[in-house]
Amino acid sequence: MRILTVWLCLIFSACASISEKHSFLQEVLSLEATADEKAQMILDAMTYEEKIRFLSGEGWKDHGTVKRLGLPTIHFEDATAGIFLNGINYPAPLVAAASWNPELLLAMGEAVAKEGRYYGKDVILGPGVNIYRMPTCGRNFEYFGEDPYLASQLAISYINGVQSDGSIAVIKHYAGNNQDYDRHTVSSDIDERTLREIYLPTFEAAVKAGVGIVMSGYNPLNGFPMSENKRMITDILKNEWGFDGFVVSDFYSVYSTEGAFVSGLDLEMPQKSGDFAVKKIKNLTVPDKDKLLNEKVFRILKTYLKFGVYDRIVAGEKEIPDFEKWNQLAQKIAEEGIILLKNEDNLLPLKKDKEQTILLVGRSSRRFNTTAIGACTVFNDRIGRLFTVGLIDGFKEYRSKNTKIRWASVNDVAALKKADAVIYTIGLGPFGEGEVNDRSWDMTRRNLREIEKLKKYNKNIIVISNYGAGIETESWIDGVKCFIHAGIAGKWADRALARIIFGDVNPSGKLTYTMVKEWEDFAPVAAQMQHPELFVVHPRDTKYLNFPLVGFGPRRAYGGISKMLKSKNPDQFEYSTESYDKMKHMTYAEGRYLGYRYLDKVGKKAQFPFGFGLSYTTFDFSHLTVSQKSISAAESTNIKVTVTNTGEMSGAEVVQLYVSAKQPQTDRVLKELKGFEKVFLLPGESQTVSIDLPAEAFRYYDVDEKRWRIDPGEYEILIGNSSENLILKTAVTVL
């Protein structure tokens, strides 16, 4: 009753006059009430037009100013690899994911959010968690790889870090946004089971972990743009999963007022783009319009209140920056995320005290890409650098009277022949891949040509990949002694690489996607060959640069069409013939068989398998035990395994646990990752790793019953350090 009385008084004061000393918001924040109660108070005090304007951004990345009530501007910022443009240039998420270290992702999320608050940013537009379906997607480096379980665990850690102290994380791009080519017009047509088992688990895990905001993707999904996909936003995200935050559009991805308003979108960004403006909403004639309007505004207000954004702004809290700590973290993430894929004759690490000449060759070695173009862009603030760094900077401390390290041309034949090792860097540069810039799987002709030339002159070739994700390797890998995949490893990539190459850091990165030998080994490509009548995957020999340097991609189906949908009733929309005919439909004909799942199905070996990465030491797995050999479908069990460092150097290994149904009652993939643990060990040291295996590790989605299902039977538990090197196994019976 006390709250209700204060509530009514506050509403009256808001409608009459606000004290110069205290705004309406300040009065609300001072009350002992829940976020829901406070949100309702503010909602009740807002005018009809204030509510409508609250559904759209202000300017580019701002939202929510209501001066009359004292509601401050909320600042959004892109931050998948650091605060957009001027933050710490962290390694790209795909590099961070390759650490297989949730603690690092937690620290990264926390650091990015703190730096964001230092710059006045409240909402962090990340993480991106779309699945690595094809290596040609220009934004793969912004995501966590091909496996939904791994992506889920890492996303949860990053989100927890961001939201640990009052910032709000935004998980994106919901859902099926697996390429940037023609992203506004190509519908991702995905069957229900594949959607549930591959493309939705990370979003669901984020919701269950308490993420504050979900961002819809540009793409249509099964024929409906995600910004107005009622089944995905309202039915699944909000009702089935219980998401109580709000849904924001990706920028410029709202194509109709009616569709977005009725289907569950809460906030359009940026400022009143398209036709989702005040006058359009006022003119809508959909049932329960006022109820829907209030629900959207309430969700947004409650989220800001729940995470303390309003409290922090009103209190004038200032974040104290710790740039030294954040830079150290950026370098550590690079050191743990860079992957050693080949080390023939144990050429690496190079010895620091040996008399030797080392040459750095290749255009990318002088301009090593540390970021990419798009929402992920973070300028490198090292002197004289914007997008790149010279690798030689990281190697300077390793120069000595005995060791000579310098740049050389691929045409400097005499020097190449005399060198003890040649480090050659391959890559596309910051403009070669990124947002709206899908790329070829093949390396550039220049890279291929120069590698072949170098192999003629020197037997100790070390190739470093600066490509954002996977590339073709079968045609050139023979004759190359060492291959390091660095990816887009941030501003300290040069230092991290030098420390790995000279052994101050033992590499521990592991692939989060499968690198195949042949183009046809990608499941979507194989499916395209089996179904030539369908559009399954775009050709490999096209760069797919859709818009010079930066832009928002083609909008051929919807651009300029003010109203894409026509409705027979509020729950059943139909496309206008004009729009529907222009839409392309990309069928995910490979289904659940993606990456290592597909290679298991067809019995092929990868060039470099999922979970693979070399170390300078060796590890032994032993003493595999299971706490319960038989469990019910509601129980969990615990798996323990002992890991021993059997080499002469300290290092880290990732214990990977896969589950395989022995005699499945329905079609199941051969095995799935369901647990992992990274362990750091001194030479000769052993440690017992414990992994809890919940009942859901055995489940699959039953399309007929529209629910997750666990069939009774025997399940193999496979333990190893990659999807193709599973050393130990045991079994668990589900009763």
N, C-alpha and C positions, 0 to 999 in steps of 0.2 A: 504494500500500500504506500509505503514511504517513497519507493522508486517511482510508482505511478504518479504521485503528487508532484515530485520534482520534475518528472517527465513533462507533465502538463504545463508546469510553470516555465520550463525551458522552451517549449514550443511556443507559448504565448510571447515570451520575450523575443524569440527569433522573429516572430511575425510582426512585432511592434518595433522595438529598437534594441540594438546590441550595445552593451557597455563599451566605452572606449578602452577600458582597461582589460576586459576579459571578453573574448569572442565566445560565441555559442559553443564552438568545438571545445574550447578550454573548459567551459562549464561542464560539458558532457564528460570530458576526460577526468575531471576531478571526482566524479561519482564512483562509488563502489558498486559497479554493475558489470555484467558480462559483456563480451564483445557483441554478442547478439542484441542485448538490450540497448547498448549504446548505438549500434547501427540503426536500430529501429527508431530511436530518438532523433537521430540526424535525418533519417528518411522522412519521418513525419513532419520535420521542419522545412523540408525542401519544397520549392514550388514545382509545378508540373514541368515548366520549361527547364528548370535547373536539373531535374531528374533526367530529362531527355538529353541535355547537353553532357550529362555525366557518362553517357554511353559512348562517347567519342573522345579521342585524344585532343590535345592542344598542341599546335605546332608540330614538331617532329616526334619527340619522345617524351612529351609531358602529358599529364592528365590530372583532372580532378579539382581544379581551382573553383571554389565557390566563396567569393570574398564576403558576401553578405553573412555567411555562417562561420567564416574563419577557416574554411577548409583550404589547406595549403596545396601548392602544386606538388604532385608526386612525379619524380623523375625516373624514367625507365632508361636502361642502357644495355646495349649488346655487350656480352662478356663471355663468349665461349672459350676464348684463349687469353683472357685479361680484359680490362676495361677498354672499350672501343677507343681506338686511336691513341690515347695518351697514357694508358696504364702500363703496368709491368707486362712485357711481352713474354707470356708463358708459352711453354710447348703446347701445340694443338692437342685437343682432347684425345685423338687417336694415339698420340705419343704417350700422353699421361696414362691412357688405358693400358698400353703395352707394359707398364710397370706391374700390372696385376696387383696393385697395392692400394686397397681402399683407404688406408690411412693417409696416403699422399693425396688422393682425391678429396678427402675430407679437409686436409690442410689447404689445398688449393682453393676449394670453395669458400672456406673461411677467409683466406687472404684476399681473394678477389672481391668478396663482399665488403670487407673492411676498407680496401682501397676505393671501392665504389662509394662508400659512405664519406670517405675523405673528400671525394670530388662532388659530393652532394647527390649521389645516386641511391635510390631506394629499392628499385626493382631490377634484378639481374636477369637479363634475357638469356638464360641458359639453365641447365645443359641441353644440348641437342642430342637426341638418342635414336635417331632413325637408323635402321639396320643397314649394314653394308651388304647390299644385294649384288651390285656389280662394281668393279674397280673404277669404272668410268665416271661415276658420280663425282662431280667436282667438289662436293662438300663432305666426302667421306671422312676427311681429316678432322671435321668438327664433331664426329660421332665416336662411338665406342667399339665398333666392330660388328661382326656377323652374328654373334651369339646373344640371344635375349637374356639368358641367365647372367652372364658376365656383365652385360650392359646394365642390367637391373641393379646389381650389387654396387657397381661403380657410380651409377647415377644417384642411388640412395645416399652414398657417402658424400658426393659433391653437394647434393641438395641439403643434407644435414649441416654441412660446413657453411653454406651460404646463409641458411636460416637459423644458425646458432645464436645470432646476436641481433635479430631485428630486421634483417633484409629479407626480401622475398625472392625465391627462385621461380623461374618459369621453365617448365619442361616443354620441349618442342621437337619436331613439328608434327602434331597429332593429325593424321597418322598415314603411313604408306607413302611418305615423301622421300623416295629413294633415288631421285635424280633431279637435276635442275633443268635439264633440257625441256623446253616448252612446258614449264611446270604449272602454268595457269590452265593449260588446255588438255593435258594428258591425264586421263582417269586411271588410277591404280585399281585394277579390277582383281580383287583378292578373295578367294573362297574363305568361308567362315572359319574353318579349322586352322588354315594357315594364318589368318589374321589373328586368331586367339593364341596360337602357339609360338608365332615368330614375331609379329609386328606390334602386338599390343602389350605383351607382358611387362616391358619396361615402363610404359605409361601407367599400367595398373599398379606396379610396385611403387612408383613415385607417389601415386595418390594415397596408397596405404601408408607410405612413409610421411605423409603430411605436406606434400608440396603445395604451395599457395596458389599458383597460377598455371594454367595449361594454355599453350598457344596452338591454334589450329594451323594446319599447313596450307600452302597455296593450292595443292593438288585436289582435284575431285577424287573421291574414293567410291568405287562401285557406282559411278555415275552422278554423284552429288558432291559439289565443292565442300571441303571440310568446314568452311565458315558457316555453312547452312545445311550441315548433315545432321538432321535431327536424331537419327538412330545412334550415331556415334557420340554426339555431344550430350543429348538429354537422356536417351535410353540407357546407353552403356556407361558413359563417363559419370554422369551425375546420379542417375537412379540406381544402376546396378552396382557401380563401384562406390557410391556414396561420396563423391567428390563435393566438398563444401566450399571450395574456393571459387574463382571465377575464370572464365574462358576469354582469352584475348585473341584477336585475329593477328595473323602475320600481316606485315605492312602491305597495304593495297591488295588484300585478298578478300574483300567483301564485294560481292557482285550483285546483290539485290537487297533491298530493305526488308521485304516481307520474309524471304527465306531465312536470313540471318536472325531476324527478330524472333520469329516463331520457333526456330530450331534449337535455340539455346545459347547462341553467342551472347556474351555479356558486354564486351568492350571492343570497339573498333579502333585500330590504330592505322595510320596516324590521324591527323585532324580531318574529320568529316570528309574523307575521301569517298569516291563512288557516290552513291545516293542514300547513304545511311545517315542523313542529316536531319535536323530538327523538323523541318517542314514535311519530310517524307514520313517520319514516324507519326507526326500529328495526323497525317492523312490516311494512315493505315486503318483498315476496317476489319482486322482480324478479331476473333472472339477473345475475351479476357485480356485485352491489350493493356489495361491499367495494371492488372495483376502481374503480367509478364514484366512490365516496366519496373514495377516495384521490386520484384524478385531480383532482377539484374542489378539494380542500384544497391539493394541490400547486400547481395553477395560481395560486391566490390568494397563497400564500406566495411563490412564485417572482416574481410581479409586484411585491409589496411589496419584496422583496430586490433585484430588478433595478433598480428606480428609486431605491434607497437610502433608502426611507422609514424602515425600521427603524434604519439607521445614523444618520440625522439625529435621530430621536427619542431613541435611546440616548445619543448624544453631547450631547444637550440644546441643539442649534443653535437660535439665535433669529434671526429675520429682522429686519433693521433697516429700519423703514418709511421710505418716501420719498413722503410724501403730496403734497408740492408737485409732484414729477415726475409722479405718477399723475394728479393733477388736471389738469395741463397736457395730458397725453395724452388724457384724457377729452374735453377741449375740442377738441383737434386732430381727434380722430375725428369729433366732431360737425360741425366745420367742413368736413371732407372728405366726410362722408356725407350732408349736407343737399343736396337736389336742387332746382335751379331748372328748372321745367318750362315756364314761359311768362314772356316778358318783352317784351310788346308796346310798341313805340315806345321801346325801351331805357329804360324808366322807371327801372329799377335799373341801377347803384347810385344811391341818393339822394346828393346832394351835401352834404357836411358844412358847407360855408361859405355855403350858400344861405339866404336868409331864408325860412323856411317853417314850417308847422304840420303836424305828423304826429299822427294819432289812432290809438290802439290800441283796437280794438273787439272785443267778443265775450267770452263767459264764459270761454272757454279761454285768452284772453290774460291773464287774471288768475290762472288756475289751469292753467297749461300743464303737461301730464302729462309727468313725467320717468321714470316706471317704470310697472309694471302689476302686477296681482295674480296670485300664483302662485309657482312656484319661481323666477321671474325677479325677484321683488320686491327692490329695493334702495332703502332709504329715502334721501331727499335730506337730507343733513346741514346744508344751509344754514339759517341761523337762521330759525325760524318756518315752515319748510317740511318736509313729510314725503313727499308723493307729487308735489308740483307746485312750480312757480316762477312768479312774476309776470314776464311778458316785459319790463315796463318797467324792471326791474332791469338788464337787459343794455343798455338804451338810455340809461341815465343819463349815461354818459361822452360821449354825442353831443349832449347838450343844450348849448346855448350862447345867447349874447345874440340870435342870429339864429334858431336852430332851437328850436322849442317842440315837445316830445313829451309827450303826456298820454293818459290813458284817457278814453274817451267812451262814452256809451250809444248803442245803435242808434237810439234815439228822439231823440237830440240833433240835430235836423234842421239848425238854424242852424249849428252847429259843423261838421257833416258837409259842408255845402255850401261852407263857406269853406276847409276843410282842403286842403292841397296833396297829401296822400296819406292814405289810410285803410288801415290794416293790420288785417285781420279774420282771426281764428283759429278754425278748426273742429276738433272733436275729441269724444271720448267720455268723457275723464277716466279715471283709473286703474281704475275699476270697470266700465268699459264694454266692455273686451275683455281677454283674458288667458286664463290656464289655466282649463279647463272653462267658457269663456265665448266661444263663437263669436258672430259678429256679422253684421249685415246689410251688404251691399255699398252700399246706399243711405245717403247721409248722413241725419242727423236732420232732421226737419221744421223744427225751430228753425233749424238752420244754413241750410237752403235758403231759408226765409222771410226770414231776416235778410240773406243775400247779395242777394236780389232787392230788398229795401228799400234797401240801401246803393247799389246800382247806379243807383237813381233820383236819388240826391243827390250823387254824386261819380263822376267818370270815372276817377280814379286809385285803383282798388281793388287791393290786394295781399292775396291769400288765402294763409294759411299752414296747412297740414294737420298736425294733431297726431294723426291716425289712425295706428295702428300699421303699416298696409299700404295696399293700393290701395283706392280708393273710386270711386263713380260721379261723372263730371265733365261728361258731355255736356249735361246739362240746365241747367247753370249757368255753364259756363266762358266763354261769349260775354259780352262786356261786362266781364269781369275782366281787368285789364291784366297782372297778374303772379300766378303760382301757384308757391308753394314747398312742396315736400313735405319736412317736417322729420322726420316720424315720431316715435318716442319716443327723443329725442336726448340723454337723460341730464341730469345736474344743471346742466350749463353750456349748455343749449340756448338760453337767453336771450342769453348773450354771443355764441355762435356765430351766431345769427340776426342780431343787431345788426351784427356785424362783416361779415357777408355783405351785408346790406341797405345798409350805408353804404360798401361797397367796400374795407374793410380786408382782406377775404378774398375772393378770386375763387372762386365756387362751382365745384366739380369733381365733385360726386356724380352717379352714373349709376344709373338704375333696374336692379334685379336681377330684375325681373318685368315683365310686360306689363300696361299699363293700357288696357283696351279701351273702346270707345264704348258698346256695348250689352250687356246681360246675356247675350244669345244668342251673343255673340262669345267667351265662355269655352267651351273645348272640352268640358268635362264637361256644361255646360248644353245645348250643341248635341247631344251624344250622348244626353242624357236625352230631348230632344224626338224624336230618331230612334228611341229605344227606350223608349217610355212604360211598357212592361211591366216594366222593370228599375228598381231603385233605384240611380241613378247619382250624384245630388247632392241635397242637402237644399234646400228652397225658400229664396229670397233674402229673403223678407219676415219672417223670424223671427230674433230676437236670439239664441236658443239659450242663454239663461242657465239652466243646468241645476241649479246649486246656488248658493244665495245667497252672494255675496262670495267664498267660497273653499271648496273641497271636492274630492272625487275623482270627481265625475260619477256618472251612473246606473250601477248594476251589476245591471240587471234579470235578465240571463241567468245570472250566476254568483254574485251576492251571496247568501250564506246556503246555497249548495249546497256541501257539504263535499267532495264528490268529483265533479268534472265529467266525468271520463273513465272509461271502462271499457276494459280492454285484453284483446284475444284473445292477443296476444303482445307482447313489449316493443318491437317496432318498428312496430306497427300499432295505433294507437288509434282508438277510435270514441266519438263523443259519446253520452251518454245521450239518449234521444229528447226528454226534457224540455228539456235544455239546447240541443240543436240546433234545436228548433222555435222557441225564443225568440231565437236569434241572427238579426241582420239581416245581409244581404249587400249591401254597396255595390260594384257592378261598375264598375271603371275602364274603361268602354266607350270612352272617347276614346283609350285606348292611349298611344302615344308622342307623340301630337299635342297637346302642351301649350303654352300661352303663344304665343310667336312661332312655334313649329313649326306650330301649328294655323292661325294667320293666314296663314302662307306657303301652307299646303295649300289654303285656300279663297279666297285672293287678296284678303284684307281688310287694311285699314290699321288700325293701333292708334291710340288717342287719344294715348298716349305710349308709344313702343315700348321693348322690352327694350334696355338699354344706353344709353338716351337721357338727356341732361342738358345744360343750357345753361351757357355761360360768358360772362364779360364781355369776352372777347377772341375772336379767330377763329384757326383752324388750317388749314393746308394739308397734304395728304398727297401725296407724290411719290416717284419713284425706287424702285418696287417691284421687288425682285430675289429670285430663288430660287437657292439654292446648287446644287441638283440637280433638274433638270426631270424626270428619270426615276429611279425608285428601286424596289428590290425590296420585298416585303412585310415584310422584316425591317430595312429601313433607315429613317433619318430624313432630313429636309431642313431647311434653315434659310431663314427668310423675313426680308428686311430691307426697311424702308420709312423714308423720311425724313419727319419731322414738323416743320413750321415754324410758329412763332407769328407770324401776320400782323397781329395787332392791336397795341394800344397799352398793354396791361396784362399783367403776368406772370400766368401761369395754367397749368393742367394739363389734358391731354387723355388719354383712354384709347384706345389703338389696339386695335381688336377684330378678331380673325381668325376667319373662319367657313370651313368646308369643305363643299363640295357635290359629290355624285357626279353626273357629267354624264349618263351612261347606266347607271343602276344595274341590276343583275341581279335585284334583289329590291326590295321596297317600302322606300324610304328617305325620311326627312324631307328637305325641300328643302335645308336647311343647318343646321349645328350649330356653336356656339362651340367653338373648339379652341385658342385662344390669346389673350392680351391683355397689355398693358403700359401702365402709367401713366407719363407723362413730364411733367416740370415744365420750363417754358420761359420765358425772359425775352422781352420784345418783340423781334421780329426774329430770335430765336435758332432754330437748326435742330438737330435731333438724329436720328441714325439709330437706329431701334429694331430689335432683333434678336429674333426669336421662333423657337425650335426647334420643329419639328413632327415628333413621333415617329410611327412607323408606326401606332400604335394610334389616331391621329387619324382614320384612314380606315376603321376597323373597325365591324362591327355584330355582333349576337348571332344566331347561327344556331341556331334552336330544334331543328331536326331533328338536327343534329350535336352539339348541346349544347356549343357552343364559340364563341369569338369568331372572326370570319372577316374577311379583307380580300380583296375581289374585285379582280382586275386591271382597269385602265381609267383614264380621265382624270377628275381631280378638280379642280374650280375652287377657287381660293384667293381669298377675298373679304375686302377690308380696308376698314374704315370706323370710325365712332364710334357706331353703333347698329345694331340688326338691320335697320333700314329705310334706313340711309344708308351704303351700302357703295360707296365711291368708286373703289377700285382693284381690279383682279382679274388673276389670272394662272392658270396651270394646272400641275398636276403629274401625271405618268403613273406609275401603279403597275404594274410589270411582272408 
